[in-house]
Amino acid sequence: MGRGRLPEGIIARHKAACASRQGGGCNCSPNYQAQAWSPGDRKRLSRSFPTLAAAKGWRYDALVGLREGTIRAAGSVTLGHAADEWLSMAQAGLVLNRSGDVYKPSVLRSYEQSLRLRLVPALGQAKLADIRRSDLQRLVNRMIAEGHGPSTIRNSLMPLRAIYRYALALDEVAVNPTSGVQLPAVRGKRERIAPPAEAAALLDALPERERALWATAMYAGLRSGELQALTDDLVDLESNLIQVRWSWDPKEGRVAPKSWAGRRTVPVPAALRQYLLEHRLVRGRRSGLFFGRDDGRPFSNQATTERARRRWRRAGLEPIGLHECRHTFASLMIAAGVNAKTLSAYMGHTSVTITLDRYGHLFPGSESEAAALLDAYLERAKKGGAR
């Protein structure tokens, strides 16, 4: 290549064996380093490219970004350091999730595991501001090749998304490289829902001492951790209400529910009330955990589920999980005519959108049914019975 004058801010990086290093003409294919000065940071931005056109394009974009304040000089903090700082802040409750709540201990444990096992070994030494979407895409592609499932891959990137959201808020980075990364599709899990008759049969097949727990999952929709943390004083069988105030974490013990919406009041239908009355009589006490063991500890989710599964198999019934009982509760409420907004409150969802995304297919809504409802309304209006 000749010694033509390069544009301002572009430097040719010749190979070690290139004749230009000895004063001769270039006989290699050099890389081109583009440079741009950041007055606010008093630092130089630079990046190398295999072609002059790519270097010129990057420098132009960098100058525009610096002028408009959309980019800044890269800081020296690495992903590994940023991850340690973020985890410490999140554990102290100083970094909040997208809903504005503190992160649950179980979520932070899963984030810490993903960072320790996958993200930090792969990218921990890279500067946070230098990591590109292409770096993350290569990491995803490698995980796919190693046989990791779609859910594992998606969950592995979750802490990285949170770290970059925090870094963006602090102006430590200008771009979130996790945006736009192509991830493998997660196929929908089967949602086991028991119809009313089957739900009753499943409960009847259980020992009397364990029916109330499963009935509360089916007829009140509490999560397993909420069932473990439920105390006797929060079960009001005079007003027929259950107050959900706590959840249970296997390592941290009693914790706040999944979100602010998790603190809620759930009605006790007659189908559930009898089970709760009988359970309270069998317990013989009016304090402590409502579904706790005799020694006062919360019930074991795994052991409770295994005992129930054995009973159901012996009875020729298809087993169901505690979280699937929660799906059953949603299905029963929808079938009974409860609207999406009310169901969202009973489920402890932060928005009705979550409820509709998860259970919208269960709500009545066919064109023929909608037309029939409108016809019925118009007919009542003709007769003066509707406003």
N, C-alpha and C positions, 0 to 999 in steps of 0.2 A: 504493500500500500504506500502511496506517496505521502509527502509531508505537508499536505494541504492544511491551511490554517483552520483550526477547529473553532466552533462557536464558543462564545463566552460561557464559562462555567462547565465546560466539557474537557476532560483529560483522557488521553489515550493511554491504556495500560498494556504495554507490549510484553510479549512472552520473553522469558529469560534468554532464549537463544536468538532473539530477533537481531538482525544486523543493525537496526537503528540504535541499539545500545552502544555500538562501537562507532557511531557517526555515519553509518551507511543508510541506505534506504530500507524501509520497512519490508520485511519478507514474511510477516506473520499475520494472523488474524487477531488483532488486539480487542480487548474489552474496552468499554468506554464508561468512565466514571462521571456521573452528573453531580454537580454541587449547587447548593442554594443556601444562602446565609439567612439565619433567623435572627433579626435584630432583638426581638423581645427576649429570646432565650440566650442570646449572645453565643450561639452555637451554629455549626455548619451541618447541614443535612447532606448526605451523600449516598449514592447507590450506584452499583456497577451493572452494566448491561452488555449483552453480546453484540448489539448493533448500535450505530450512531443514532439512527432514527428513534429507537426506544429510549436512549439516554436523553435526547432532546425533548421527547414527549413527556418524560417523567419530570424533567427540570421545569418545563412550562407549567405543568400541573402543580408542582411544588411551590413555585413562585406565586401562582394564583391562590393556592391554599394558605400560604403564609400571609399574603396580603389580606385575605378575607377572614383569617383567624380560624380556619377549619383544620389546620394541621400545625404541629409544633415540633421542635427538635426532640428526638427520642431521648427519653430518660435512661438512666443506667440500671434501673431496677429490673431484675430478672423475674421470670414467671415463678420460679421456685420461691424467691423472696416474697413476691406479691401474694402467692398462695398462703404462705405462713402468716403473713400479716392479716390477710382477709379472714382466715380461719379464726385467728385470735380475736379479731374484732367481732365476728359473727357469734362466737361462743360467749362473748361478753354482752351480747345483745345490742351492739353498737352499729351493726349492719343489718338492715331489714330486708325481707324478701319483697317481691313485687306487689304483694298485698299490703305492705306496710307493717307486717308482723315480724316478730323475732323468728329465727329459724328453729325448727324442732330439733332436739338432740339427735333423733334418728336420721334426719336429713343431713345434718352436719357430719355424722359418722359415715354415711354413704359418700358424701362429698370428699371427706378426708381419704377414704379408701381409693376412690377414683383418682385423686391427685397423686397419692403415694404409689399406686400400682401402675398407672398408665401415663398420666399427663406429665408429671415431673420427670420421670425417667426419660421420656421422649423429648420434652421441650423445656425442662426446668432451667437450663443454663442460658436459654435465649432471652434477650431483652423483651419485656412485655410489649414495647412499642414496635419491635421488629418482627413479631410473629405475623405472618400473612395468612389469608384464607387458604392459599395453596398449601401451606404447611399443615394446616388442620385437615385439609382434604386428603393429603397423603397419609396422615395418621389414621383417618377413618378408613381409607382404602386398605391400609396395612392390617387394621383390626378385622376387616371383613375377610381378608385373605387368611388370617390366623384362625378364623372360624367363630369369632365372637358374634353373638346374636344381635339383632337390631335394637332390642331394648337396652342391652349392655352398652352398646355403642352410643346410643342417645343419652343414656344416663351418665356416661363417662364425660360427655361434654357439658353437662349441666353446671358443675362448679366453675368451669371456664367461662360460661356465659355470665354467671354471677360476678366473677372477678372482673371481667371487662365492663360490666355495667357500673361497678363501683369505681373502676379506674376512669371511665368516661366522666362520671360525676365529679371526679377530682381533677379533671383536665390532664391526667397523666398519659392518656392516649387520645388520639383523634378519631380512630376507627375501631369498630368492634369486628375482629376477623371471624368471629363465630357466625356472623350473619351471612346467610347464603351458602353455607357448607351443605353439600348434598349428603343426606343420610339415608340409610336403607329403611324401607317402610316397615312399620310395626303392624303386623296383622292383628285385627281385633280379637281379643280373648272371648271365649264363649262366656256369656253371662247366664249362669244357671239361675232360673227363676222358677219358684215352686208355685203352681196355681193354688187357690184356697184349699181345696180338698187335700191336695198332696201336702201342703204346709201343715194341716191339722194331723195328717197321718204321720209325718215325720216327728212331730212333737209327741204324739201318743206312744211312739216306739221307744222313747227315751225313759230313763229312770226318773221318777217323780222329782228327785232332788235337782235334776239338771234341766227340767223342762222350762222353768222360768227364764233362765239365761237365754236359751235359744228362741223362746217366744218374744223376749224383749228385742232381740236382733231382728226377728221377722215382723213384729207388729209395732215397733217403735223406731227401727232403723239406726240404732246406735252402732258406732264402730267398735271393733274389738277392744281397743285401748280405752274407749269410753265406758264400755261394760266392765272392764277390769277396775277402773277408778271410781265407779258409781258407788256412792255411800248411801246408807239407809235414809238419812235425813233428806236426801234429794228425791226420794220416791214418795210422793204424796198421793195416797190412795183415797183420801177424802175429796180432794179436788181433781183426782185422776190426771195428774201431771207428773212428768219426770223432768227434773232440772239437770241439764248436762252442763257441768262446770269444769270437769277435769278429764284428762286422758292419762294413760299409763305408758311409760317408756321402760323397756326391760332393763336398761342400765341406769337411767336417771330417776326412776320412780315416778311419782305424780308430777305431771306437767300440764301446761295449758293445752286446750284442744288444738286441733290442726290449724285453725285460723280464728279470727274474731267471731266469725259466724258460727263457729263450733259451740260457743256458749249460747245455749238455746233452751227453749221449753218445748217438750214433745207431749202430745196428748196420749193418754192411756185408754185405748178402746176396751170395751167389755171383754173381748176375746183375750186380751192380755191381762186384765185386772185380776181375774180368778187365779191365774198362774202366779201372779205376784203376791196375792193374799196367802196362798198356800205356801209359797216359798218363805214368806216372813214368819209364818207359824212354825215351819220346820226349823228355821234358823234359831228361833227362840230368843233372839235379842234384837234390840232396836238401835244399834249403833254399829259403827265400823263399815267395812265394805259389804255392799249388799250381796254380791256374788263371790265374796272372799272364801278362802279355805278356812278350816276350823282353827288354824293357828293365826288367822288374821291376814295372811298374805293374799295377793290377788290370785285368781285361778290361772292355771297354765293354759295358754291358748292352744299349744300343740297337744298336750295331754287331753284336754277337754274335747278337742276335735277328733282325736284318735278314738276315744271312748265312744263318741257318738257315731263315728263311721262304722265301728264294729257292730253296734246295735242295728244300724240301718241295713247293713249288708245281711245280717241274720234275718231281718224282717223282709228282705227282698226289695228294699227301697233304695233309690239312687241317692248317695250321700250328697250333702250340701255343706258349704263352708260358711263361717260367720259373715264374711263380707258378701257372699252370695245371698245370705238372708237379708242383708241391707238392700240388695237389688230387688228382692222379693217384696220388701216393704214399699219401695218406690212403685213397683208394679201394682200392688194392691191399692195403694192410695190413688193412683191414676185411674185404675178401673172403677174405683168408688166415686170418681168425679172431682177429686181434689185438684185445684188449678196449679199451674206450674210455679207461680210465685209463692204460694203457701207451702207447697212441697219443698221448694228450695230452702225455706226457713227451717222446716222440720229435718231436712237432710243435713243442715249445717253447711250449705254451699255459700260461697262468698257472693255469688251472683246467680240470677235465674238463667243466665246463659249457660253456665256449667250444667245445670239441671237439664236444660233443653238439649244440649249437646250429647249428654249421656243417655237421657231417657226420652228424648223427643219422639222417637219412633213408636213409643208406647202410647202416646196421647192420641185420642181419636182425631182424625183429620182428613179422612178421605173426601174426595170431591162430592160424592153422592151423599155422604153424611152431612157435609156442610150445607149442601143445597136443601136437604130435608130440614135441617135446623132453621134455615132462613125461611123456608116455606111455612113452617109451623109458627114462627114469629109473625110473619105477615098475616097469616090466617087469624091469629089472636088479635092483631091490630085492627083488622076489619070488624071484629066483633067488639072492639073497644076494650079488650082485655090486656093490651100491651101498650107501653108508652115509648 
